[in-house]
Amino acid sequence: MGQKLARDTFIVIFSALILRLLSVVITTITSLNTYSHGDVSAFASAAAYIADGIRQGVYTLPPNYSSTDHTWGTFLAPFWLIPGPSRIYARIGIAVLGAIAVYNVYIIVRHYHSKYAGAIAILPMLFYPSFLFLHAVVLREAMVLFGLTTAARLLLVPGPRMTNAQQYFLASFFLGIATVLREDNLPIYLFTLAVAAVFKLQPWHQYERLLQVFIGIGAAVSPVFVVRYGRDVLDQLLFYRRVRARGRTAYLGSVFPDTIPKAIVFSWIGAAYFLFTPFPWMISQLMDFVIAFEGLANVIYTIAMITGARVLAQKTLPGTMALVVGIIVGAVLYGLGTVNVGTAVRHRQMLLWAIFLLGGIGLAEHISIRLPERDT
């Protein structure tokens, strides 16, 4: 079994890396990758500026750049310290991180179900053009995905010789990397971890009374928190909508759910647009047509996720609840703040890996084809 696992995981990470390196080549010699423009120039400039300062023995931040540029530029700066084509080095490094993210998802699914389910789960991550192109440019998405999936793998499938302290420390470290690069996601991470911690309290009958007390307190104070903090969160999300409501692929740009009841009613619509766009009526170019197939596949995996969550819950209830809650909360919040297909395609990678993980298990349960052997 050990040799088979090593062989299969090598095939997975090698395939993921080769496809991403091919995307790096395409991105470098052609203009097909639309993600190679825009924000990447600011990130590369910030990295070059910071690297120049390091060569002189000081760490200086570039002026007139955002905090995001400073943070991500610091991560990228080591590539600009290497003689030669620094941006290509950075692209290769990011491609490696994207390939490791694919490997992480495969390991989790194979551990809890089968190699067959693992293969289904990673198919979109291997072949989606959006994944390949985003993992071939100096954007943050691959690094965030790497941090999230690595933390999940450490928590769900820790190494055989790893102590609990090592497991939690390393998971916190990689989750911290994802948080530093996308600090607005921190409430989502904390909430999902809190849900996992609650469901980890076993056996249930020993904590039934305590849980009843917590549920009662939560029901009593939650309206206060919604009124006090929900307004601030909603205002921030509406600000994002106003800023992003531009460009050829903008959608629902005139919709601003400016009260909490309106936001609740609109939440499922915003989440659907965030996860599944572009819809057929939004297609106007060839690339839209390609991404539309991704959206259709996302629908299939989301439906299959219901079965996958039920199966995975029998083996790890805390992990399953964390994944499900993270997907729902993340999709709702990002759905409220996103109003552009290009932005949605970039940001939904942070949720899609979990949908593919659960959906891969669900599809494996429904589709009868099996690989030569099934792990138990």
ABEGO torsion letter per residue (X at the ends): XAAAAAAAAAAAAAAAAAAAAAAAAAAAABAABAAABEAAAAAAAAAAAAAAAAAAGBBBBBBGBBAAAAAAAAAAAAAAABBEBAAAAAAAAAAAAAAAAAAAAAAAAAAABBAAAAAAAAAAAAABAAAAAAAABBBAAAAAAAAAAAAAAAAABBBAABBAAAAAAAAAAAAAAAAAABAAAAAAAAAAAAAAAAAABOBAAAAAAAAAAAAAAAAAAAAAAAAAAAAAAAAAAAAAAAAABBEAABBGAABBBABAAAAAAAAAAAAAAAAAOBBAAABABAAAAAAAAAAAAAAAAAAAAAAAAAAAAAABAAAAAAAAAAAAAAAAAAAAABABAAAAAAAAAAAAAAAAAAAAAAAAAABABBBABBBX
